[in-house]
Amino acid sequence: MINNITPDIFLRENIDLLTKSFSKIACKYEFHSTSDSYYLEVLPKMNFESQISLRRELSKILKNFINTFPDETLVFFSSGDGIELANPSYMRFGSDYLSWLNLNSFRKILDNRNPIRNHDKSFFSPELFLAA
């Protein structure tokens, strides 16, 4: 990486790489001045928690972030973790994210037989559908 890179550029470049490498995810990040931390959300939660290759890649990103910006903090999270990004600075979707999302949502509806009461609303967060 370039010596004069900023955390914003670092995160944007890594989000682009993540969503190209893992086509069924979406990523967005935001800087919170109150905690002086960068928050990077990875969706869907199922991939964030269970996809080992994605977790390894996130670990590499974190190590590079710490080495490049030792005085900054980066937090990875997913939906339902108690953190909300009100104004994401950057957002990207993997090329298969929406098609996977729709297929998975229909499966959940069929499995639960009650689409209103049982579907996971975090998958349909309105800000995810805004063009980045």
Secondary structure, 3 states (H helix, E strand, C coil): CCCCCCHHHHHHHHHHHHHHHCCCCEEEEEEECCCCEEEEEEECHHHHHHCHHHHHHHHHHHHHHHHHCCCCCEEEECCCCCCCCCCCCEEEECCCHHHHHHHHHHHHHHHHCCHHHHCCHHHHCHHHHCCC
